[in-house]
């Protein structure tokens, strides 16, 4: 039995010597750009065996650091696609509210009325220069009431009649035209004030030897008066 035990123990010992010893796992050190190392069990370019005492760091087996002067890698262009979105709707047009007319200066209408009455009485007395002066002063007051006011149109007409009596048809015609424009804006083509100016304008044209044009204005004025009745 002792002999058999010796044989078994000897065989086991011989097997132990005959089996290859398990080699330790290799450890690789991989330097990283900017400092720091990564430890891994797989060999990669630029890495060294941590158990190799002969390894020395050199530019050939180190991963180069990125230098500040190196140009950055170009960005990957984004994939473009045709947009299917509908164009934005145009912004709504803002509604501009009309500005309310400024009220006339205090007392201007009473002042205009007083001057106009004085000018008409003076005109009736055939004092034409004084009538012209008073109507011109009334016209200045009417312009403060409003450039398109009825008072301004009336002063233009009245001053035109005085100028016509003073044998100044060119000046009178300018005032009639301006008065007619304002009256037509206020009353349209059928107002009684429009007919009044057309009649005076027709008288001017007859003095200027333009009977056909005068007759046309007179017929228009007559039609307006008949409608107004």
Buried (B, 14 or more C-beta within 10 A) or exposed (E): EEEEEEEEEEEEEEEEEEEEEEEEEEEBBBBEEEEEBEEEEEEEEBBBEEEEEEEEEEEEEBBEEEEEEEEEEEEEEEEEEEEEEEEEEEEEEEEEEEEEEEEBEEEBBEBBEEBBEBBBEBBEEEBBEBBBBBBBBBBEBBBBBBEEBBBBBBBBBBBBBBBBBBEBBEBBBBBBEBBBBBBBEBBEEEBBBBBBBBBBBBBBBBEEEBEEBBEBBBEBBEBBBEEEE
